Amino acid sequence: MKILLLLSFGFLSINLASLAQNSHLIEWISEIEQSILAMESLSAYSSKEVEDDVKVDMILADRVKVEEVTDSTFSILVDHGKGVFCTKLLFQYTEINTNDYRLVFSDLRERDMMGTTVKVIDPWIEKNSDGC
């Protein structure tokens, strides 16, 4: 009986620690949601320094909603103002230190913007739109 009680307590302690860690992750993801809505650059959340000549891509959002969180990714649904979630962004993250998370950005690419070639990086690793 004592062994069962000790095992139960150990399991409860592990679950409570996991919940506390997850709450830090959820808070961090919420900060990212707020930054997206405010049209702020997500460069501060990057796992690597973003060079000054690189533009971090943004997305216009009227509202956002976290769809799923896994051990290394999370997805956010985006409503661009039509009242429907049309775009799904998949973000990859890594834990630098305990409860200190950073985004893993996509690969650097070049884009033509008004006749000028600009270096761009996406803070998400995948972007899917259903055409609405």
Buried (B, 14 or more C-beta within 10 A) or exposed (E): EEEEEEEEEEEEEEEEEEEEEEEBBEEBBEBBBEBBBEEBBBBEBBBEEBEEEBBBBBBEBEBBEBEEBEEEBBBBBBBBEEEEBBBBBBBBBEBEEEBEBBBBBBEEEEEEEEEEEEEBBBBBBEBEEEEE
